[in-house]
Structure formats: C-alpha cells, structure tokens
Amino acid sequence: MADYPLEYYEFFVKFNEGDYYTCHDLLEEIWLTDKENYFLKGMLQMTVALYHYSYGNVKGARMMMEAARHYIQKYRPFYWGVNLEEVNEFIESCLAIIPSEIDRVSFDKVNQLPKLPMFLLYLQDDI
C-alpha cells in the first residue's frame, strides 16, 4: 500500500465515525500543500456537504455535493486507495435525496430532513 500523509489515514477513521467537520480539517491540511490534487478537493467538498446537511444548510449541502461529484470524475474508478465508483454512487444517492425545494431548515428540525444513506469509506490497496 502506498504511503499517504498521516492526516489522510485519520480522515478515514473520522469519516466512518461521522465527524465530518474534522474530516474537512484533515483533508484541507493535505490539499493546501497539493492544490493540483482535485481528488482531495472533491473528497473535502463531500465531507463539507455532509456537515452542512447535518445542521440544516440544505442548499450548501447540495452545492458542495455537486462540486464533489465534479471534482472526483477524472480520478475514477480508483485513486489514492479509494474506490471512486462507490463514492460516486454515494454522492448520486445523496443528491437524489437532498431536497431541492428548500434551502435551509432550523437546527431543531434537522431530524425531519430525509436521511442520507449510510456510507463507510475504506482505504484499499492500489489496484
């Protein structure tokens, strides 16, 4: 398996725990040193989308998920130990669920938003 920055390994743990705010920080730290790596930017945008959705910023979630989809396309099907076909399928599922007719709900009504699918992200050996 390739060697990645320590923050990248930590990202997988935090993602699978649902700590999307920390995921953003971990990926941003790597991306700021490698701004040509739009795979990282796409993954970062996906975590930002999940974070936005968790507190009711529906429009922000939708926009960030669309950006994530855009950024990962040229890296499919597999990059940096990630099966991007699975990630793309997750993003498409989320975009189909995230309401398009509302921009925001108050935090006390977040639990009334449609639930996004559960998705676990794994670092895999390069294929």
Contact map, one row per residue, 1 for C-alpha under 8 A:
1110000000000000000000000000000000000000000000000000000000000000000000000000000000000000000000000000000000000000000000000001110
1111000000000000000000000000000000000000000000000000000000000000000000000000000000000000000000000000000000000000000000000000110
1111100000000000000000000000000000000000000000000000000000000000000000000000000000000000000000000000000000000000000000000000000
0111110110000000000000000000000000000000000000000000000000000000000000000000000000000000000000000000000000000000000000000000000
0011111110000000000000000000010000000000000000000000000000000000000000000000000000000000000000000000000000000000000000000000000
0001111111000000000000000000000000000000000000000000000000000000000000000000000000000000000000000000000000000000000000000000000
0000111111100000000000000110110000000000000000000000000000000000000000000000000000000000000000000000000000000000000000000000000
0001111111110000000000000110010000000000000000000000000000000000000000000000000000000000000000000000000000000000000000000000000
0001111111111000000000000000000000000000000000000000000000000000000000000000000000000000000000000000000000000000000000000010000
0000011111111100000000000100000000000000000000000000000000000000000000000000000000000000000000000000000000000000000000000000000
0000001111111110000001100110000000000000000000000000000000000000000000000000000000000000000000000000000000000000000000000000000
0000000111111111000000000000000000000000000000000000000000000000000000000000000000000000000000000000000000000000000000001110000
0000000011111111100000000000000000000000000000000000000000000000000000000000000000000000000000000000000000000000000000000000000
0000000001111111111101100000000000000000000000000000000000000000000000000000000000000000000000000000000000000000000000000000000
0000000000111111111100100000000000000000000000100000000000000000000000000000000000000000000000000000000000000000000000011000000
0000000000011111111000000000000000000000000000000000000000000000000000000000000000000000000000000000000000000000000000111000000
0000000000001111111000000000000000000000000000000000000000000000000000000000000000000000000000000000000000000000000000000000000
0000000000000111111100000000000000000000000000000000000000000000000000000000000000000000000000000000000000000000000000000000000
0000000000000111111111100000000000000000000000000000000000000000000000000000000000000000000000000000000000000000000000000000000
0000000000000110011111110000000000000000000000110110000000000000000000000000000000000000000000000000000000000000000000000000000
0000000000000000001111111000000000000000000000110010000000000000000000000000000000000000000000000000000000000000000000000000000
0000000000100100001111111100000000000000000000000000000000000000000000000000000000000000000000000000000000000000000000000000000
0000000000100110001111111110000000000000000100100000000000000000000000000000000000000000000000000000000000000000000000000000000
0000000000000000000111111111000000000000000110110000000000000000000000000000000000000000000000000000000000000000000000000000000
0000000000000000000011111111100000000000000000000000000000000000000000000000000000000000000000000000000000000000000000000000000
0000001101100000000001111111110000000000000000000000000000000000000000000000000000000000000000000000000000000000000000000000000
0000001100100000000000111111111000000001101100000000000000000000000000000000000000000000000000000000000000000000000000000000000
0000000000000000000000011111111100000000100100000000000000000000000000000000000000000000000000000000000000000000000000000000000
0000001000000000000000001111111110000000000000000000000000000000000000000000000000000000000000000000000000000000000000000000000
0000101100000000000000000111111111000001000000000000000000000000000000000000000000000000000000000000000000000000000000000000000
0000000000000000000000000011111111101001100000000000000000000000000000000000000000000000000000000000000000000000000000000000000
0000000000000000000000000001111111100000000000000000000000000000000000000000000000000000000000000000000000000000000000000000000
0000000000000000000000000000111111100000000000000000000000000000000000000000000000000000000000000000000000000000000000000000000
0000000000000000000000000000011111111000000000000000000000000000000000000000000000000000000000000000000000000000000000000000000
0000000000000000000000000000001111111100000000000000000000000000000000000000000000000000000000000000000000000000000000000000000
0000000000000000000000000000000001111100000000000000000000000000000000000000000000000000000000000000000000000000000000000000000
0000000000000000000000000000001001111111100000000000000000000000000000000000000000000000000000000000000000000000000000000000000
0000000000000000000000000000000000111111110000000000000000000000000000110000000000000000000000000000000000000000000000000000000
0000000000000000000000000000000000001111111000000000000000000000000000110010001000000000000000000000000000000000000000000000000
0000000000000000000000000010011000001111111100000000000000000000000000000000000000000000000000000000000000000000000000000000000
0000000000000000000000000011001000001111111110000000000000000000000100100000000000000000000000000000000000000000000000000000000
0000000000000000000000000000000000000111111111000000000000000000001111110000000000000000000000000000000000000000000000000000000
0000000000000000000000000010000000000011111111100000000000000000000100010000000000000000000000000000000000000000000000000000000
0000000000000000000000110011000000000001111111110000000000000000000100000000000000000000000000000000000000000000000000000000000
0000000000000000000000010000000000000000111111111000000000000001101100000000000000000000000000000000000000000000000000000000000
0000000000000000000000000000000000000000011111111100000000000001101100000000000000000000001000000000000000000000000000000000000
0000000000000010000110110000000000000000001111111110000000000000000000000000000000000000000000000000000000000000000000000000000
0000000000000000000110010000000000000000000111111111000000001001000000000000000000000000000000000000000000000000000000000000000
0000000000000000000000000000000000000000000011111111100000011111100000000000000000000000000000000000000000000000000000000000000
0000000000000000000100000000000000000000000001111111110000001000000000000000000000000000000000000000000000000000000000000000000
0000000000000000000110000000000000000000000000111111111000001000000000000000000000000000000000000000000000000000000000000000000
0000000000000000000000000000000000000000000000011111111111011000000000000000000000000000000000000000000000000000000000000000000
0000000000000000000000000000000000000000000000001111111111011000000000000000000000000000000000000000000000000000000000000000000
0000000000000000000000000000000000000000000000000111111110000000000000000000000000000000000000000000000000000100000000000000000
0000000000000000000000000000000000000000000000000011111110000000000000000000000000000000000000000000000001100100000000000000000
0000000000000000000000000000000000000000000000000001111111000000000000000000000000000000000000000000000111101100000000000000000
0000000000000000000000000000000000000000000000000001111111111000000000000000000000000000000000000000001110000000000000000000000
0000000000000000000000000000000000000000000000000001100111111100000000000000000000000000000000000110011110000000000000000000000
0000000000000000000000000000000000000000000000000000000011111110000000000000000000000000000000000001011100000000000000000000000
0000000000000000000000000000000000000000000000001001100011111111000000000000000000000000000000000000001000000000000000000000000
0000000000000000000000000000000000000000000000011111100011111111100000000000000000000000000000000100000000000000000000000000000
0000000000000000000000000000000000000000000000001000000001111111110000000000000000000000000000100101000000000000000000000000000
0000000000000000000000000000000000000000000000001000000000111111111000000000000000000000000000000000000000000000000000000000000
0000000000000000000000000000000000000000000011011000000000011111111100000000000000000000000000000000000000000000000000000000000
0000000000000000000000000000000000000000000011001000000000001111111110000000000000000000001001100000000000000000000000000000000
0000000000000000000000000000000000000000000000000000000000000111111111000000000000000000000000100000000000000000000000000000000
0000000000000000000000000000000000000000010011000000000000000011111111100000000000000000000000000000000000000000000000000000000
0000000000000000000000000000000000000000111111000000000000000001111111110000000000000000001000000000000000000000000000000000000
0000000000000000000000000000000000000000010000000000000000000000111111111000000000000001001100000000000000000000000000000000000
0000000000000000000000000000000000000000010000000000000000000000011111111000000000000000000000000000000000000000000000000000000
0000000000000000000000000000000000000110110000000000000000000000001111111100000000000000000000000000000000000000000000000000000
0000000000000000000000000000000000000110011000000000000000000000000111111111000000010001000000000000000000000000000000000000000
0000000000000000000000000000000000000000000000000000000000000000000011111111000000000000000000000000000000000000000000000000000
0000000000000000000000000000000000000000000000000000000000000000000000111111000000000000000000000000000000000000000000000000000
0000000000000000000000000000000000000010000000000000000000000000000000011111111000010000000000000000000000000000000000000000000
0000000000000000000000000000000000000000000000000000000000000000000000011111111000111000000000000000000000000000000000000000000
0000000000000000000000000000000000000000000000000000000000000000000000000011111000111000000000000000000000000000000000000000000
0000000000000000000000000000000000000000000000000000000000000000000000000011111111111000000000000000000000000000000000000000011
0000000000000000000000000000000000000010000000000000000000000000000000000011111111110000000000000000000000000000000000000000010
0000000000000000000000000000000000000000000000000000000000000000000000000000011111000000000000000000000000000000000000000000010
0000000000000000000000000000000000000000000000000000000000000000000000000000011111100000000000000000000000000000000000000111110
0000000000000000000000000000000000000000000000000000000000000000000000000000011111110000000000000000000000000000000000001111000
0000000000000000000000000000000000000000000000000000000000000000000000000001111011111110000000000000000000000000000000000001000
0000000000000000000000000000000000000000000000000000000000000000000000010011111001111111000000000000000000000000000000000000000
0000000000000000000000000000000000000000000000000000000000000000000000000001110000111111100000000000000000000000000000000000000
0000000000000000000000000000000000000000000000000000000000000000000000000000000000111111110000000000000000000000000000000000000
0000000000000000000000000000000000000000000000000000000000000000000000000000000000111111111000000000000000000000000000000000000
0000000000000000000000000000000000000000000000000000000000000000000010010000000000011111111100000000000000000000000000000000000
0000000000000000000000000000000000000000000000000000000000000000000000000000000000001111111110000000000000000000000000000000000
0000000000000000000000000000000000000000000000000000000000000000000000000000000000000111111111000000000000000000000010100000000
0000000000000000000000000000000000000000000001000000000000000000100110000000000000000011111111100000000000000000000000000000000
0000000000000000000000000000000000000000000000000000000000000000000010000000000000000001111111110000000000000000000000000000000
0000000000000000000000000000000000000000000000000000000000000000000000000000000000000000111111111000000000000000000110000000000
0000000000000000000000000000000000000000000000000000000000000000100000000000000000000000011111111100000000000000000110000000000
0000000000000000000000000000000000000000000000000000000000000100110000000000000000000000001111111100000000000000000000000000000
0000000000000000000000000000000000000000000000000000000000000000000000000000000000000000000111111110000000000000000000000000000
0000000000000000000000000000000000000000000000000000000000000000000000000000000000000000000011111110000000000000011100000000000
0000000000000000000000000000000000000000000000000000000001001100000000000000000000000000000001111111000000000000010100000000000
0000000000000000000000000000000000000000000000000000000001000000000000000000000000000000000000011111110000000000010000000000000
0000000000000000000000000000000000000000000000000000000000100100000000000000000000000000000000000111111000000000000000000000000
0000000000000000000000000000000000000000000000000000000000000000000000000000000000000000000000000011111000000000000000000000000
0000000000000000000000000000000000000000000000000000000001100000000000000000000000000000000000000011111110000000000000000000000
0000000000000000000000000000000000000000000000000000000011110000000000000000000000000000000000000001111110000000000000000000000
0000000000000000000000000000000000000000000000000000000111100000000000000000000000000000000000000000011111000000000000000000000
0000000000000000000000000000000000000000000000000000000111000000000000000000000000000000000000000000011111101100000000000000000
0000000000000000000000000000000000000000000000000000001100000000000000000000000000000000000000000000000111111100000000000000000
0000000000000000000000000000000000000000000000000000001100000000000000000000000000000000000000000000000011111100000000000000000
0000000000000000000000000000000000000000000000000000000000000000000000000000000000000000000000000000000001111110000000000000000
0000000000000000000000000000000000000000000000000000000100000000000000000000000000000000000000000000000011111111100000000000000
0000000000000000000000000000000000000000000000000000011100000000000000000000000000000000000000000000000011111111100000000000000
0000000000000000000000000000000000000000000000000000000000000000000000000000000000000000000000000000000000011111110000000000000
0000000000000000000000000000000000000000000000000000000000000000000000000000000000000000000000000000000000001111110000000000000
0000000000000000000000000000000000000000000000000000000000000000000000000000000000000000000000000000000000001111111000000000000
0000000000000000000000000000000000000000000000000000000000000000000000000000000000000000000000001110000000000011111100000000000
0000000000000000000000000000000000000000000000000000000000000000000000000000000000000000000000001000000000000000111110000000000
0000000000000000000000000000000000000000000000000000000000000000000000000000000000000000000011001100000000000000011111000000000
0000000000000000000000000000000000000000000000000000000000000000000000000000000000000000010011000000000000000000001111100000000
0000000000000000000000000000000000000000000000000000000000000000000000000000000000000000000000000000000000000000000111110000000
0000000000000001000000000000000000000000000000000000000000000000000000000000000000000000010000000000000000000000000011111000000
0000000000000011000000000000000000000000000000000000000000000000000000000000000000000000000000000000000000000000000001111100000
0000000000010011000000000000000000000000000000000000000000000000000000000000000001000000000000000000000000000000000000111110000
0000000000010000000000000000000000000000000000000000000000000000000000000000000011000000000000000000000000000000000000011111000
0000000010010000000000000000000000000000000000000000000000000000000000000000000011000000000000000000000000000000000000001111100
1000000000000000000000000000000000000000000000000000000000000000000000000000000011100000000000000000000000000000000000000111110
1100000000000000000000000000000000000000000000000000000000000000000000000000000010000000000000000000000000000000000000000011111
1100000000000000000000000000000000000000000000000000000000000000000000000000011110000000000000000000000000000000000000000001111
0000000000000000000000000000000000000000000000000000000000000000000000000000010000000000000000000000000000000000000000000000111
